[in-house]
Amino acid sequence: MDTPTFSPAEKNQIEAFCRKYPTRQSAVMPTLWLAQEKFGELTPPILRLVAETLGLPYAHVEGVATFYTMYLTQRKGKWLIEICTCFTCGECGGRELWDYAEESLSLNQEGVSPDGLFWFREAECLGACDTAPAVQIEGRRMVFSVTPHKLDAILDSLRKGELPPFESVPIRNPD
């Protein structure tokens, strides 16, 4: 791989992040997200790029990237799918959904399908307890009240290279 670089437009975006905060260190998280969106994962050369761009120590940038699960320091499949198995989702079908994905796709120990297309991880909490079980795709698309049938439809969309359509959080009428 060539040495990773940010385009002039991306550097401008990073500088805009920096202007929002009292220190450049505070712009690490949005800059890491921008880098992950561009490169797909945050390998050591990309972490160095982020550190150099922000003028921060590599160790600080690496520490942030390895602490938060939303940052991928090693991509294991084309599509990252996280199934919430936390208490509420787990009790409302999240655990069964995980088992369904694991069995129907023959996931390996790391949660990757044999074709490398799907990488499943358990999510601790996606903050959608009232619409359990919830699934998050690539850290940017949420799907609610997921059943095995709905998961199959999600996977079919991803096989075509398409995220499932945006789904707003349903608001229940208390009456």
N, C-alpha and C positions, 0 to 999 in steps of 0.2 A: 504494500500500500504506500502511495506517495505520502509525503508529510502533510498532515491535515492543516487546512487553513480556513479562516473565515473570510467571506467576501466583504467588500466595502460596505454593502448594505447591512450585513450581519454585524460588522464592527460598529456601525452607527446604532443598531438596535441595542447592542451591549452597552454602549455609552449612554443610551437613553435609560437602560436599567440602572446604571451607576448613578445617574442624576436623581433618581427617585429616593436614594438612600444616603445617610450621612457618611458612610464609608463604602469603598469599593468591595470590601469583603461581603457586604450584604447582598451584592448582586450575583453571588456564586450560584444560588439555586436557579434563578431564571436563565443564567448563562449555561449552566449544565443542561437544563431542559432544551434550550435552543440547540446545543451541540448534539444532544441525543436525538433530537428530531432530524438533524442534518445527517449524522453519521450512523444512526441506528443503535450504537452502543458507545460506552465511554471507556475505551481502552487507555492504557497509559499514555500513548502519544496525544490522544485527544484531551486527557486530563492536563497534560503539560501545556497544550495550546490554551486551554481555559485559564490555567494559572498564569501563563505569560501574558495573556491578553488583559487579565485583571491586575497584573502586577502583584500576585499573591504567591505564597509558598506552595509548592506542589503538594506537600503533606496536608495542608488545609483543604485544598480542593479534593484530594483523594479521600480525606476523612468524611467530607460531606457526601460524596458520591457513594461511598461504601456504607454509610450509616442509613440512608433512606432507601427503602426498597423500590421506590419509583424510578431510581436511576439504575440503569443496566450496565454493569461493568463487563458483562459477558452475555451476549445474546445467545440463547440456546435454540431458538426456533424462529421462524419468520414472524408469527403472530403470537404475542403474549396475551394469554387469557387468564385472568385471575378470578377465581370463584371464592366468594366470601363463605367461610366455614366457621365464622365467629359464632357466639352463642345463639343469637336470634336466627341468623341465616342457617346455621347448622341444624337447629331444631325445626326449621321450616323448609327443609329440603336441600340445603346447601351441601351437607355431608353426602346425601344420596346422589346429588348432581355430580359431585367430585368422583364418587365411585363409578357412576355411569360413564363419565368422560374417560376415566382411567381404563375401564374395561373395554368400552366400545372403540376406543382409539389405540388400545394397546400401548399406553404411555410407558416410557421407561422410568427408571428410578428418579430421574431429574424432571419428569413430567413432560417429556418431549415425545411427540408422535413419531413413528418409524420413518415417515417421509420428511421429517424436520419442519413441517409446515406449522404445527401448533406446539406451543410451549405453555403448559398449564402450571399455575402456582396457586396455592391457597392464600387468600387474603385474610388478614386478621379482622378488619372491619372496613366496610365501604360506606358506612353512614347511611344506609338505606334499609334500616331494620323493618320499617312498615311495608316494604315491598320485597321482602325476602322470598327466595334467595336472589342476591344481586351478583352480577358479573361485570367485570371491568375489562375492556379490551385496549391494549397498548397504553394504558394509563390515561386514556382520554375519552373513551366512550363507555357509558354505563348502560346496562340493560337490566330491567327489573322483572321480578316474578318469573324467573327463568325455570322452565321445566326441561326435561330431556328433549322433548319435541322442539321447544324454542331454541335450545342449545344447538340442535342439529341444523336449524335454519340459520343460526348465527355462523356456524362452521361453513355452511354452503355459501353464504355471502363472502366470507373470508377467502374461501377457495377461489372465488372470482376476483379477488383483490379488492373487495368493497367492504367497508365498515357497515355494520347494520345501521338502519336509519336512526336518527336522533330520536330519543324517547324522553319526554319530560317526566319528571317525577309526578306520579299521580297524586292528586290531593283529594283526600277522602272527606266527604261531608260528615260532620260529627252528628247530624240528625239521623 
